[in-house]
Amino acid sequence: MDKQEQERYVLNVVGAELVDAINGTYSDEINKNQENALDYYLGNLPGSAEEGRSQVISTDVADAIELLLPMIVKQMVSRGPIISFNAIHEQDEEQAELETQYVHDVFMSDNTGFLNIYTFVKDALMQKNGIMKVYFDDTPEITNEEYSGINELQAQQLLSDPEVELLGSTVVGQIPGPQGMIKLVDIELERTCNKGKVVIETIAPENFRVNSDHNSLDLQEARFTAHVSLQTRSELLEQGYDEEIVSQAAAGSSDTFQRKYRFYAQGEEITGEYGTASEDSSQDLIEVSECCMRLDIDEDGIAELVRVVVLGNESAYAILDIEEIEENPFVSSSCIIMPHKFMGLSIYDRLKMIQDQKTSLWRNILDNLYLQNNREKEVVDGKVNLDDLLVSRPGGIKRVSEPGMIRELAVQPIGQEAQQMLTYLDQVKVARVGVSPDTAGNPLPVGNDTAHGIERMMSAKEEMTGLMIRAVAETGLKAAYIMIRNLLVRHKDTQESYKFQGKWAMVNPSDWGPRSKTTVNVGSGTGDEIRKQSAITQVLAYQAQALQLPEQVMVGPAQVFNAMDTFCKVSGLTTADEYFLNPDTDEGKQKQEGMDKQAAEAKHKEDEAKQTMLQAQNIMAQAELLSSKAEIEANQVKLQNEQDKLKSESAITALKTEVDVLKGVNDGLQSKAELEFKYAELDVKEKLEVEKINSNQAIKLTELEMTAQKELNAELKDNLEVE
């Protein structure tokens, strides 16, 4: 088919899908449900009570939403990355963490992350589903620049930039230069920046379309999705759409009332025709439908996923753009998921009946009090001045012709029974949505049986809130984070500086490999946070105890840092990097290496000191051993000398005895001279023997002392050589 036939075919298919979506997920019934949900949230019940009766309205829907909203949003924005990408092997751990943090920064910092999450969650709580659109915007940013009085060289440098286009120049003068006169010019430039970025938008539920038979929150498999919006002619031209088609587009919207109902619900009036209030035609609002659908545009029998931008809603009448796309850009979530359906349930759906009943009870209680304070009266006709009865004031006068002509009618008080009913309805409300003012946001008391009972009660309530938190994270934010990463890999092909784990690095997302597994990092409410804080505090205490044990291998710097990182996150901080040094970073590794080196040097010095002390102790022990040996030998010599002395004394005694005998045998000698000579000879012999014994004893003692000293000197010399 030719181009015109193809355009007619596409318009017919898109128009039919838009009508099907309007009759399904955006039917009058669902549209009315969403409008009523906003009215109940704002306390605008349809109709009013009779004049003179109580007009009070219970706001249970708004109360429940405003209690649930901070609990859910807090889990999404105060714990760092909501979704983390899983590593696929050991060397991939750091890269997975970098991608997780980078994608999180794109979601929270490059876009209005908090506002997107707040709106997304509040739409889901109030009007069944929250909708986000995630896409890569490569629309060039065009700016005009003017420079006055610059020289030709400066002008050439500006024009050398490929992003710059010259719009006009004027010579305004000249100045002398080193090689002649230099012209001065005024120039006007147009700078076109093509960086591109990932954009996240939240879409009002009434502006979203999906095929009526879609039966899942996952929109990737939806046959048809669309975002219907109002854009100015100027915005459409800036996006590069055909000027002729845009100029002929009709201003205004086909569902003006639905566009205005958010203003009407809050008492705000929109003057003028919706979409054409401005006198400037470039600001006319034009209805545009951005449709993502499966369509066989190349006529090969296989439908491709395409993005078709058309003018109009159910009556699409012109095509602005058509292109193939990789994935559906829309993400949806519901706090109360209905299986096998796209639309979930809202808090309004759960509490509408409760709010109606409590409103009725409140009105009856107040009307009953009013009647008790100003009761109806029975009067005798003609005996009472009726004008006095029309005025009710304290101390007022009622004129009667006879006493007893006025009697107040009894009113049965209903306060106690009504209060019991209100209490019961509040219990039903808590059971339906899992939140009440007495527990929302309060820490869990611990330490006694009563506290444990309160903890169990609060845990049962928070299970419902925790399920809502998990539902939003799993069905909405998880899909958004994966989509952001995919868009970065496909479109972000330039390097940029990025700070990760305390250090700057060059990051190029187009170099990232495939990755599909993710982990959701959200808890289930305040009670879950308190339990996590208590648990991680115990872990830190156990780690401190383990570190005191010798030869323990369970706890190291990495484990302690991980525990502190978890503690910071569950305490409402971001990460532990701002307060503690991560041992896995380069700085942490350098510090650990320095500490290990210092510990090794200290251990080496300690070992040397121990070795020196041991050697000194060995020397002293050997010296004591040698000294003991020398002492023993000296004692042995002394003992031997004593024995020799005894022997000498015995010999001397024998000689003396012999002398005495000789002296007694004078007559056996020939003469006195011979006797004296013999006596002198014995006396000399005795002295020689004593001197010989003393001399021998001195020599042996000297030899023993010299031998001991020689052995001690040799031992000391050997020890010194060993050192």
Helices and strands as residue ranges (DSSP letters): H 3-23, H 28-42, H 60-77, E 83-85, G 90-92, H 93-105, I 106-110, H 113-127, E 130-137, E 141-151, H 152-159, E 164-177, E 180-193, E 197-203, G 205-207, E 208-210, E 224-232, H 233-238, H 243-248, H 256-265, G 281-283, E 285-295, E 304-311, E 318-324, E 330-333, H 347-373, E 377-379, H 386-389, E 406-408, H 415-433, H 449-472, I 473-477, H 478-491, E 496-500, E 503-507, G 509-511, E 518-520, H 526-547, H 557-570, G 576-578, H 586-664, G 666-668, H 672-722
